[in-house]
Amino acid sequence: MDEVLALRDVGVRRGSAWILADVTWTVRLGEQWVILGPNGAGKSTLMSIAAGRMFPTEGVVDILGERLGRTDTSELRTRIGVVGAGSPAIPPRERVRDAVVTAAYGITGRWRESYDAGDLARADALLGRLGIAELADRRYGTLSDGERKRAQIARALMADPELCLWDEPAAGLDLGAREDLLARLTRMAADPLAPATVLVTHHVEEIPQGTTHALVLRGGRVVAMGPIDETLSDDTLSVAYATPIRVFRVGERWTAQASGA
């Protein structure tokens, strides 16, 4: 079975309000998804469900072949790499290498546990892959926002996850740091052995090259989903953001602006 993530008729209710409603969505092996939508659309709630950290009010959720509610979620979460909302908080005084290697056991804050040479070598290799090998012995709290994002991604990849969830990984970064991060995510997506990935963003300019599919939300409901070339249209984003929007694709990058601007 090639389904990595499958939601069927999923809804989440808080009091009398439905945060998500009637969401049916499938992510398959090799797919790279982006989720778009305005504030309050339900993006973070959907990611929390995908990470196995929230149970829906109704509907069925299968993650990596395991039915949510019928499996040990603590074990399931070790198979999912998460950056952003829902990812563990890294202690500011933690060494960057330790912040990465502790993900092998699904913990934060190195204590008295021991790691073999293979674990340490993998952590260093991931830091190198993300371009921050020289920061391995720095305190996490001394890193810039861009450096922290890259360290978080290295940590998320440490346990060789089968599903990666990136929740606004470029948020708060300046232009240079954003472009550097997107280039690295693009190279990761191009790897034939890369896990299925779901990325949340507010900005189409932050969609990495190689993204294959898009899911657009508004008010907790699906506006559109499918192959990205078919889904990211003027009509779809205009409905989602309740304002006329034009979408452009230049090469492999996307941009959008208000219609008539």
N, C-alpha and C positions, 0 to 999 in steps of 0.2 A: 504494500500500500504506500502511495507516495504522498499522502496527506500528512503534513506536519502540524497543521492547526485547522480545526473545523468547528465552526459555531453554527448552530441551527436554532433559529427562532429565539435568539437570546435577548433577554430584557433585564434591565436593572432598575429597580424602583427605590426611591428614597422618600418615605412618607407617601404623599399622593402623587409625586412627580416621577415620571419615567425618564431616567438619565439616558438609557439606551432602550430601544424598542425594535423588535422584529429584525434583529441582525442575523443574517445567514451569510457566512463568509468562509472560504476555504483557501489556505495557503499550502502550496505543494513544494516538493523538493525542487531546488534550483531557482525558485521565484524570489524576486527582490521587490517588496511592496513599499509604497509610501501611503501614509494616511494624512489627509488634509481636511480642514474644516475650521470654522471660526471658534472663538472662545465659547465654551459651554456646549460644544458639539458632541462630546462624549469620547474624545480621542484618548485621554488618559485613563478613563474607566475601561475602555476596550483593551488598552495595553495591560492594565492590571489583571484583567481576566486572562489575556494571552500568556501572562507570566505566571499564572496559577496562584496569584495573590489575592484574588477576589472571586467570590462565587456569584453567579447571576441569580436574579430572583426567579427567572424562568428560562427554559431552554436547555440545550445540551451543548457541552464543550468537550472536545477531544483535543488533547495536546500531546504530540509525539506518541500517539497510539494509546494514551491513557485517558480514561474518562474522569473529568473533574468531579469530585465528590465520591469517587470510588477508588482513589489511589492515594498514596502517601505523597502529599504535595512537597514536603521537605526534600524528598529524594528527586522528585520531578524537577524542582527548581534548579538543581545542580546541572541539569541538561540544557538550561536556558541561559544565555548571556543577556544581561540587562544593563543599559546605560540610561541614566535619567531617573524619572519618577519610578520608585519601586526598587532602585538599586541600593545595596547596603551603603551606609555612611562610612567613609574611610576616616579613621582617626587622624587629625592634623599632624601628629608627631610620628606617624608611621612612615618608615622608609618606603620609598616608591617600589623597590623590588619586593619588599614584604607585602605591600598592598596588593601586588599582583599575585604573588605565589600563594597567599592564603586562600585565594579563590579555589585552589585545588581541593580544599576541604570545606568550601562554602562558608567560610568565616571571615571576619575582619578583626584586625588587631592581633598581631603575632604574639604568642605567649611562650609556652614551653614545648610546643609541638615541634617535631623535626621534619625536614624535607630532604629528599635525596637529591643527588647531583642532577638527575634528570629534570626534577621539578624546577630547580634553580636555573638550569640551562634554558628551559622552556620560557620561564619568566623573562630572562635576559633577551632571548630571541624575540619575544613579543614586543618588548620595549624598543629593541632595535628596529623591528618592523614598523613601529609607530613613530620612529624618529626621535626617541627620547632615551636612548641607551645611556647617554652621559648623565642622566638624572637618577639613575638607579639608587644611589645612596643619599639622595636629597630627601628632606622631610616633605611629605605630601602637602602640608599646609603652606609651604613656601612656593609652590608652583603657581604659574599664571593660569588663567581660566582655560586657555588652549592646551596647555601642558596637562592640566587635570583631566580634560576630556580625553586626551590620548591615553593617559594612564588608566582611566576608567575602561576604555575600550580594550586595552591590553589585559586588564583584569577580567573583563567579560569573556575574553577568548581563552583564558588560561585553562579552563576545564574542557576545552574542545567542544563547545556547545553544538547542539543540533538545530537550535533556533536562536536567532539574535534579535533583540528588541531595542531599538535606539529611539529614545523619547527626546526629541529636540536636541540632538547632540551639538548643533551649531549655535544654540541660543547663547547670547551674551558674548560671542566672539567678534573681534574686529574683522575687517575684510580679509586681511592677510591670513589670519588664523583660520577663518572659515574656509577659505579656498584651499589651504593646506589640508585641513581635515577632510574636505570633500574629495580631494585628490586621493587621499589615503583610503577612504571608503570606496571610491571608484575602483582602485586597484584590488581591494579585497573582494568586491563583487565580481570582478573579472576572473577570479580564481575558480576553476571548475570544481574544486572541492569545497567551495564556500558554503556555509549553511544558509538555509532560507532566512531572510531578513525582513523585518518590518520596521520602518522608520516613520516617526511622526514629525511633522514640521508645520509651521504657519506660513512658510514662504516657499513658493515653487522654485525660487532661485537656489534653495538649499537641497534640491533633489539630486543625489549623486548620479553620475552617468552609470548606466547599466541597470537602473531601476526598470523592472519589467511590468509592474502592475500598480494601479492606484485605487484607493478607496476614499470616497469623499462623503463626509458626514455633515448633517445639520440637525440640530435639535435632537440628537440621539438616534436619528434615523439615517439610513443609507440613501444618499442622493444618486450615486453611481459607483460602479466598481467594474474592474476588468483590466485588459491590457492598457498600459499608460497612454499610448497614442490615441486610443479610442475614448478614454475616460477624461483626460484633461482637456476639456473643450471650453469655449466661451460660455456656452449655455450651462454646463455643469457648474462651473465656478461662480457664475452669476447667480444661480439658484442658491448655492451653498452660502455665499456671502451677502446675499440680498442686495446686490448692487451690480450694475453692468460692468463686466470685466472682459478684457481681451487677453488671450493667452498666446504666447509666441514660443516657438522652438527655434533656437539658433544652434545648429550642429546637434550636440547631445545635451544641451542645457536648455532649461525652461525659464521664462520670465512672464510676468503678468502686470497689467496696469488697468486702471479704470478706463472704461470705454470712452473715447473722445479726448483722453489726456494727451 
